[in-house]
Amino acid sequence: MAPDLGGVSVKAVEVPQKREKAKTPAHQTSELEKLRDQYVSATREYKSSLERLLTIYQDNVKKAEEKLALSRKLFADGLIAKQQLEENERALAGEKAKVAETERQMSGADSQIANVLVEAQADEQISRNLRLAKNGMVRTTSFSRFSGVGGWGLTDAWKIQQFFSSAFHRPLPIAVFGQGAIHDRWRLDHHNAMDISLNPDGVEGQALLSFLRKNGIPFSAFREAIPGTATGPHIHIGRPSHRY
């Protein structure tokens, strides 16, 4: 801490020296941010390709509607068989199905982008307050994080395994115990945590989360993949894996 120079009386007034402004290091985009940016960019490109397809499919619907209208007139006049009319009806239904499916995929792309941006904001919020209150809970659209009461380690994993095997008569589905290859690649410190292959919204997942909360054991429950953080739905038991 810099010395306090104020209030000092001397024969000549002593002028405090100007403090040099601390140089702010240049911001470097983290690996996680790069992965998210790449994911959002790829998803937007995918949506653009869907928009081009949608235009083609909508034009096809108009053509099929015109052809069907003509077929109905010709059938009424006895100029074509009913089979041909039915074929044109099926053709129109097929083109409409393509439009509906493309619109569904476009909506899904929008949701994926929105989820990634929401998770980025949530991670920023959590990083500003890494030490949540005891038994504190943070929820977002894609994951929940419970701070627990501290003091949990992999040496206590047997308690969770015992609970799960007693409740469901099968071994706890551990995907990764400690540090895994995916954590090395994403530069996540996962040495004192384990990943469980359970969807947190399923019956077994809900039961496990309830047990963890009752016992003050920290966890992060992922409902879907998050670029650079989670490959899919699972339950991470232990403190959050911080990037190194």
N, C-alpha and C positions, 0 to 999 in steps of 0.2 A: 504494500500500500504506500502511496506517495506521502511524504511528510507534510504536515499542516504548516504553512508559512504565514498564515494570517495572524494579526494581533501582535507582531514583534516590533518593539520600539528600539530604534538605534539612532545614532547621530544623523545619518542620511537614511531616508526611507528606502527600505529594501524592496525592490520590485520582484515579485515572484516570476520565475521563469515560465514561459509558455510550455505547457505540456504538449508533446507530440501526439497527434492522433494515432491511435492504434491502427495499424494497417489491416484491413479486412482481407482475409485470404480469398482468392478467387473461388467462386462457387463451382464445385465439381459435381456433375450429375451422378448420383449413385447408380449402382447396378440395378437396383429395384426400380428406380425412376426410368432407366433405359428400357427395362423389360416392359414396364407399363406403357411407355410411349410407343414401343414397337407393337405391342398388342393392340392399343387403340388405333394406331395407324393402319395395321393390317385389317382390323375389323371395319374401319371406315372404307377401305378399298373394297372389301368384300361387299359392304352395303351398296357402294356405287355400282358394282357389277350387277347386283340384284336389281337396282333401279333401272338399269339398261334392259335387263331381261323382262322386267315388269312391263315396260313400254311395248316390247315385242308381243308379250302374252296378251296384253289388253287389246292390241290391234288384231290379234288372232281371234279374240272373243268377238269383236265387232264383225269380222268376216264370217265367223261361224254362225252368228246370229242372223246375218243377211242371207246366208246359204240356207239356214233352217227355215226362215220366213218364206223363201222361194219354194223350198221343198214342200212346205205345208200347202201352199197354193197349188202346186203341181199335183200333189196327192189328192187334194179336194177335186181337182179337175179330172182325176183318174189317169194322169199321165206318168206317174211313177208308183212303184210298189211301196207298201208299208215298211218293208225291210229297209229300204233306202232312207225313208224318213226317220226311222229309229236310229240308223247309223249316224245321221246328221245330228240327232238329239244327243247321242252319246258323245259325239265329237265336241259339241258345244259344252257339255258337262265337263269333259276332260280339260278344255281350255280354261274354263272357270276355276277348276281345281288347281291348275298351275298358277293362276293369279292369286288365289287364296293362300297357297303354300308359300309363294314368294313374299307376299305381304307379311305372313307369319315369320318368315326368316328375317325380314327387314326389321320387324318389331323386336325380335330376339337380339339382333345386332345392336339396336339402340339400348336395350336393357343391359347387355354385356358392357358396353362403353360406360353407361351410367354407373353400373356397379363398381367398375374399376376406379372411376373418379371418386365415388363415395368412399371406397376403401382407402384411397390415397389421402383423403381428408381425415379419415378416422385414424390412420397411421400417424399422420402429422400431429393430431391431437394427443394421441397416446404417447408419442415420442417427447412431447413437451411436458408430460406428466407421467413418466415411466413408473413412479412409485404411487400406484393407486392406493386409496384407503384400504384398510384390511377388509376383506370380503367385498371389495368394490367390483361392480360389474359394468362393462362397456359393451353395448350392442350396436351392430350395424346390420345392413341387409344381408351380408354374407358371412359374418362371424360374430361370436360372442366371446368376451374375455373376462375371466374371473380371477381376481388377484389373490384370493386365499388369505391365509394368515402367516405364510412364510414357514421356512424350516423343512419343506418337503424336498426329498431327493430320490434318486433312482433306487436307493437301498430300501425305500418304503414301498416299492412297486408291488411287493408280495401281498400287501393289504388289499390293493385294488384287484389283483388277480384272484385272491381268495373270495372277495365279494362277488365278482363276476361269475366265477365258476359255480359258486353256491346258488346264485340267483338264476343262472341260465343253463347250468349243467354242461358247459363247454368251456374250453380255454379262452382267456381274453385274447381277442385278435390283434396282437401287437404287430404293427407294420415295421416300425423302426424303434430299436431300443438304443438310446444314446445317439451319437453322431452317425449320420448316414451319408451315402455318396451324394444324394441330392442336396443335402445341407452344405457339403463341401463346395459343390458347384455354385450354390447361391450364396456362399460365404455366410452361413447362419450358424451361430453357436448353439448346438443342440445336444451338447454332451450330458446335460443333466435333465433330459426330457425324453418322453417316448410318445410315439404316434400310434393311435388306435384306429383300425380300419372299421369305423362305425359311423353311420350317418347320424349326426346329433339330433335329427328330427324323428328318428326311428324309435321303436319301443326300447330296444337295448341301449341306444344312445342316450335317450332321456333318463333311463334308470341310472346309467353310469354318471351322467352330469349331476343328478340329484345326490348321488353318493359323494361325489367330489365336493359339492357345495356344503353338504352337511359336515364333512370332515375338514373343511378349510383348505382343500388341496387346489392349487392354482391350475387353470386350464384355459385353452383357447379352442373353441368349437367352430369348425369351418363347414359351411353348408355347400360350398361350391369352390371351384378352382379360383385362385387369385394369383395373377402373374408374379413370379418371384417370391411367393410366400407359401402357397398351398397348391398341390397338384390336383386336389379334388376334395370331396367331403371326408372329413376325419376329425378326430379329437386329439389335440395335442395336450399332454399332461405334463405340467411343469411351468416354470416361468417362461415368458415369451423369448423366443430365440432371437437375440440381437445380432445385427450384422457386424462383421469384423473386417 
